[in-house]
């Protein structure tokens, strides 16, 4: 049985929208796309290669799928550690409406019971079932207790606008820190394993003290 692993790029103020370029996702009038690019050094590249070395299949939200499908099928270098895996391995995209997948081979659209279908995918995937970006999907999967590990890459920039990974109303979720590093460019790469619901306490002194 595989693990479901999510990798998300966020700013210091929690924005995950359009990290890769100005035309990647301008929805909602967002005009600051490409904010992760200046921090893409060798340390960052090594981490990305490590992640893709463990993948068995991909699970993507519709918006992320469309962004990826417009770019990666054109990257045909078999030695590219990212393109080779994205183009060659199964891709599952969650969409409740019609979606044209004819331009990217090995794509399957999931439209039914998310919990049931993703659980079945995890059971039959050798290696990691990886979610990249896809913030809304990640929140849904966390609410269903389906995410095993979250790689959160925090970039040293504040944007003040854009879609945030955990907006008001996100399901309270606890994690265990599983490891991390900081790149030379200042990107904090931290890995967290799902740990259920949060626990609570108080720093207040007992009333009888």
Secondary structure as GFF3:
##gff-version 3
##sequence-region A 1 209
A	DSSP	beta_strand	3	11	.	.	.	ID=ss1
A	DSSP	three_ten_helix	27	29	.	.	.	ID=ss2
A	DSSP	three_ten_helix	37	39	.	.	.	ID=ss3
A	DSSP	alpha_helix	42	53	.	.	.	ID=ss4
A	DSSP	beta_strand	55	61	.	.	.	ID=ss5
A	DSSP	alpha_helix	62	69	.	.	.	ID=ss6
A	DSSP	three_ten_helix	72	74	.	.	.	ID=ss7
A	DSSP	alpha_helix	83	88	.	.	.	ID=ss8
A	DSSP	beta_strand	91	94	.	.	.	ID=ss9
A	DSSP	beta_strand	107	110	.	.	.	ID=ss10
A	DSSP	alpha_helix	114	124	.	.	.	ID=ss11
A	DSSP	beta_strand	128	132	.	.	.	ID=ss12
A	DSSP	alpha_helix	135	143	.	.	.	ID=ss13
A	DSSP	beta_strand	149	155	.	.	.	ID=ss14
A	DSSP	beta_strand	175	182	.	.	.	ID=ss15
A	DSSP	beta_strand	188	194	.	.	.	ID=ss16
###
